[in-house]
Every structure is written in structure tokens, then in C-alpha cells.
Amino acid sequence: MLEIKAWHYYLSLLVYLLVSVYVFPHTVVGWASLVVIPIGLILYKNLVILTLLLFLIQIKKKTVHVSKRILYFVLGLQAAAFMTNYSDCGDGAGSFNYFQILFVEGGISSESWSEFCKIEPEALFSFYVFATLAVVYILSLLYFMFRTFKSAE
């Protein structure tokens, strides 16, 4: 357990969520982005609001106790959810996951993922893998936030 100042915790959590809001839309392309991005942005917006509300409720608290094990678990789940984020090839046939595009020569660009659609017709992991990881990640993040909220002194 880490014992840190409450305002450091909430500021760090807010920065983490804002960075996640920025990174998330970059992990999905194609028609899937029309569904996945709005849902993700609404979710992260609500988590930012929740963080601010929890901070305002606990403004007089001096310290919080953060479980390192749960923190690493949540960060690992987020990485797994982002890496398996499901994308499609737009009007073309095929789909792929974000981590598959990371290994295409030239990195991430519209040219690389459109070329990838010609090479690899289907995603390595299905949309259901991404959706399951995303739900478990969100539930774990909420558990982490409320557990830390309850441990404030």
C-alpha cells in the first residue's frame, strides 16, 4: 500500500484519465470508430466528472492509501484493452486489432492500416475480446477509485 497525499492522488488520477481520453481515439479506425470512440469518450468524460466529485467530497482528507497490486492490474487491463481495440477496414473487407497495426512497417498511419487490410483479412482477436477487456478494465478502475476513496484519512 502506498500512502500519498489526497490531492496528489486526485490530480494524478485526473491527468491519467485526460491522457487516456487523448490516447483512446487513436487506437481505433474505420467504421468501428463511429461507435467505439463516442462510447469511450462518454465513459472517460463521466470518469473525469466522478473523479472531480470524489475530490470535492474528500477535500479535507489528507492522505489516501493506494494498493499497488490493484493499480498495476488496472493499468495492465487498460493496456490490454487498448491493444485489442477492434478496428475495421472501412468499406473494404477485413478487420484488425490495434497491436497488429503497431507491427506494420512504418508505424501507425492511414496508409499502414489500409495496407494491413490487404495483407491480413481478419483481426487476431474478435470484438468480443476487446469488449470483455474494456468492461473488466472499467469495473476494475471503478473498484480502484472507490477503494481508494474509502481509505482516505
Secondary structure as UniProt FT lines:
FT   STRAND          2..5
FT   HELIX           6..23
FT   HELIX           24..27
FT   TURN            31..32
FT   HELIX           33..57
FT   TURN            58..60
FT   STRAND          63..66
FT   HELIX           68..83
FT   STRAND          86..88
FT   TURN            90..91
FT   STRAND          95..97
FT   HELIX           98..102
FT   TURN            105..106
FT   HELIX           110..119
FT   HELIX           127..150
//
